[in-house]
Amino acid sequence: MFDHVTIRASDRGASERFYQTVLRTLGIEKTHTDEHFAEWRAFSLSQATEEKPVTRRLHVGFTAPSRAHVDEFWRVGTGAGYQDDGAPGLRPQYDDDYYGSFLLDPDGNSAEAVHHGSVHEGGGIDHLWIRVAEEAAARDFYESVARHAGFKLRTATADRAHFAGTSGSFSLVRDTPTENVHLAFPATDNAAVDDFHRALTEAGYRGNGAPGERPIYHAGYYSAFILDPDGNNVEIVNHNRR
């Protein structure tokens, strides 16, 4: 579902150590690091600045190959001194076989290891929870994004909306909003990127980067950016890789 999800940390070194410590228990190893980002497959982090503030109040669920991996994620994390946010166990309020454990990263974002029957193969991000000020406004925005990004609204109530793709999902939850997260969804061609930016700006949403190539990432990287109603940065990207 996600091309990538990026958070910004108040102390990149501290957050990098946290994610390196806990994600390797799930078999998720760092795939790239440079002066801009540290990356673990579709998840990455960068240093916050005055112009690009810290990510707050995000929940990220990472796929675990087994319940034993969920246990190890929590054991290693708490053993390293990171804050417990929920011990390993079943969470039947989500699904009968949903087994998870939870830690807080150095900026208070919630990181979860989760194993369940429909967990997608290959590891990485299973789901996000994004807190929003107005569920209806955020739902309308992401339904507009979905028309260009290959995911769908699955369920909706007055307080929550759940979107899912062929792998992975995210939920919008009415609460004090998540701040300063970056969500990127894949496109199959440049025209889809153009259509996304045109449709959402014409609908009155605020652009945050017109369609075009971003060679700072790699040759052929073609994307556009729109801000969601809570100010989070949403991107659709075509990598133009064959």
C-alpha positions in Angstrom: 0.0 0.0 0.0 2.7 2.5 1.0 5.6 3.4 -1.1 7.1 4.9 2.0 6.3 6.5 5.4 8.7 9.1 6.8 8.8 10.5 10.3 11.0 13.4 11.6 12.8 12.9 14.9 13.9 15.5 17.5 17.2 13.5 17.8 17.8 11.4 14.7 20.5 9.4 16.4 18.3 8.4 19.4 15.4 7.4 17.1 17.6 5.5 14.7 19.0 3.5 17.6 15.4 2.7 18.8 14.2 1.5 15.4 17.4 -0.4 14.7 17.1 -2.1 18.0 13.5 -3.2 17.8 12.9 -3.7 14.1 15.8 -6.2 13.7 13.9 -8.5 16.1 11.2 -8.7 13.3 13.8 -9.4 10.6 13.5 -5.8 9.3 17.0 -4.5 8.8 18.1 -1.1 7.8 18.2 -0.8 4.0 19.7 2.6 3.5 21.3 5.5 5.4 22.7 8.9 4.3 22.8 12.4 5.6 19.1 12.9 4.9 17.4 9.6 5.9 17.7 6.2 7.6 15.4 3.7 6.0 14.0 0.3 6.8 12.2 -0.8 3.6 9.1 1.4 3.4 9.8 3.2 6.8 12.2 6.0 7.2 13.2 8.8 9.5 15.0 12.1 9.2 16.2 14.8 11.5 13.6 17.5 12.4 14.4 21.1 11.9 12.8 24.4 12.7 11.2 24.4 9.3 10.3 20.7 9.4 9.1 19.9 12.9 9.0 16.6 14.8 6.4 13.9 14.1 4.0 13.4 17.0 1.1 11.1 17.9 1.6 8.6 15.0 1.0 4.8 15.5 2.9 2.4 13.2 2.3 -1.3 13.2 5.2 -3.5 11.8 4.6 -7.0 10.6 5.9 -9.8 12.7 6.5 -13.3 11.3 5.2 -15.0 14.4 3.9 -14.4 17.9 7.4 -15.2 19.2 8.7 -12.3 17.2 6.1 -10.0 18.8 7.3 -11.2 22.2 10.9 -10.6 21.3 10.2 -7.1 20.0 8.8 -6.1 23.3 11.3 -7.9 25.4 14.3 -6.4 23.6 12.8 -2.9 23.5 11.9 -2.8 27.2 15.2 -4.4 28.1 17.0 -1.6 26.3 15.1 0.9 28.4 12.4 2.0 25.9 8.9 2.8 27.2 6.3 0.0 27.3 3.0 0.9 25.6 1.3 -2.5 25.8 2.7 -6.0 26.7 2.5 -8.9 24.2 -1.0 -10.4 23.9 -4.1 -11.0 22.0 -6.2 -7.9 21.0 -9.5 -9.5 20.0 -11.1 -6.0 19.6 -9.2 -5.9 16.3 -9.4 -9.5 15.2 -9.7 -13.0 16.9 -6.0 -13.8 16.1 -4.5 -10.3 16.4 -1.4 -10.5 18.6 0.6 -7.4 19.3 3.0 -5.6 21.5 3.7 -1.9 21.8 6.6 0.5 22.6 7.0 4.3 22.5 9.8 5.7 20.4 11.9 8.6 21.8 9.4 11.2 20.6 6.4 9.3 22.0 5.1 7.8 18.7 3.7 4.3 19.1 5.5 1.4 17.5 3.8 -2.0 17.4 4.8 -5.5 16.4 1.8 -7.4 15.1 1.1 -10.9 13.9 -2.3 -11.9 12.6 -3.8 -14.2 9.9 -4.0 -11.6 7.2 -0.6 -10.1 7.8 1.1 -9.5 4.5 4.3 -11.3 3.5 7.7 -9.7 3.4 7.6 -7.6 6.6 7.5 -3.9 6.8 4.5 -1.7 7.6 1.3 -3.5 8.4 -0.8 -0.5 9.3 -0.8 3.1 10.6 -3.2 5.0 12.9 -3.4 8.7 12.0 -5.2 10.9 14.5 -7.3 13.6 13.0 -9.2 16.7 14.2 -12.2 16.1 12.0 -12.9 12.5 10.9 -15.3 13.5 8.1 -12.9 16.0 6.6 -9.9 13.7 6.7 -12.0 10.8 5.3 -13.1 13.0 2.3 -9.5 13.9 1.7 -8.2 10.4 1.7 -11.1 9.1 -0.4 -10.0 11.7 -3.0 -6.4 10.4 -2.7 -7.6 6.8 -3.0 -8.9 7.4 -6.5 -5.3 7.9 -7.6 -3.5 5.6 -5.3 -5.1 2.1 -5.5 -6.5 1.8 -2.0 -10.2 1.9 -0.8 -12.3 3.0 2.2 -13.4 -0.3 3.9 -15.3 0.9 7.0 -16.3 4.3 8.5 -18.0 5.5 11.6 -18.3 9.0 13.2 -15.0 8.5 14.9 -13.0 6.2 12.6 -12.3 5.4 9.0 -10.3 2.4 7.8 -8.6 2.3 4.4 -6.9 -0.7 2.9 -4.9 -1.8 -0.2 -3.7 -5.1 -1.4 -1.3 -5.1 1.5 -1.3 -2.8 4.5 -3.9 -0.3 5.8 -4.4 2.8 7.7 -7.1 4.2 10.0 -8.1 7.8 10.7 -9.1 8.2 14.4 -10.7 11.3 15.8 -8.3 12.6 18.5 -5.6 15.3 19.0 -4.1 15.2 15.5 -1.0 13.4 14.3 1.6 16.0 13.3 4.2 16.1 10.6 4.1 12.6 9.1 4.8 12.0 5.5 2.9 9.4 3.6 3.8 8.3 0.0 1.7 6.1 -2.2 3.0 4.4 -5.4 1.9 5.3 -8.9 2.4 3.3 -12.1 3.0 6.2 -14.4 3.6 10.0 -14.4 0.1 10.7 -15.5 -1.3 9.3 -12.3 0.9 11.7 -10.4 -0.3 14.7 -12.5 -4.0 13.6 -12.1 -3.6 13.4 -8.3 -2.2 16.8 -8.0 -4.6 18.5 -10.4 -7.7 16.8 -8.9 -6.9 17.6 -5.3 -5.8 21.2 -5.9 -8.9 21.8 -7.9 -10.9 20.4 -5.0 -9.4 23.1 -2.8 -6.6 21.1 -1.0 -3.3 22.8 -0.5 -0.5 21.8 -2.8 3.0 21.2 -1.2 5.0 20.4 -4.4 3.9 20.4 -8.0 4.4 17.3 -10.2 7.9 16.9 -11.4 11.2 14.9 -11.1 13.1 14.9 -7.8 16.6 13.7 -8.8 17.8 14.3 -5.2 16.2 10.9 -4.5 17.1 9.1 -7.7 16.9 9.6 -11.5 13.4 9.2 -12.7 11.7 9.9 -9.3 8.5 11.7 -10.3 6.1 12.9 -7.6 3.7 15.5 -6.3 2.6 16.6 -2.8 -0.6 17.7 -1.1 -1.2 18.6 2.5 -4.1 16.7 4.3 -6.5 18.7 6.5 -4.2 18.3 9.5 -1.2 19.5 7.6 0.5 16.1 7.0 2.3 15.7 3.7 0.8 13.2 1.2 2.8 12.2 -1.9 2.1 10.0 -4.9 5.3 8.9 -6.6 6.3 7.0 -9.8 9.9 5.8 -9.6 10.1 5.2 -13.4 12.1 2.0 -12.8 11.9 -0.8 -15.3 
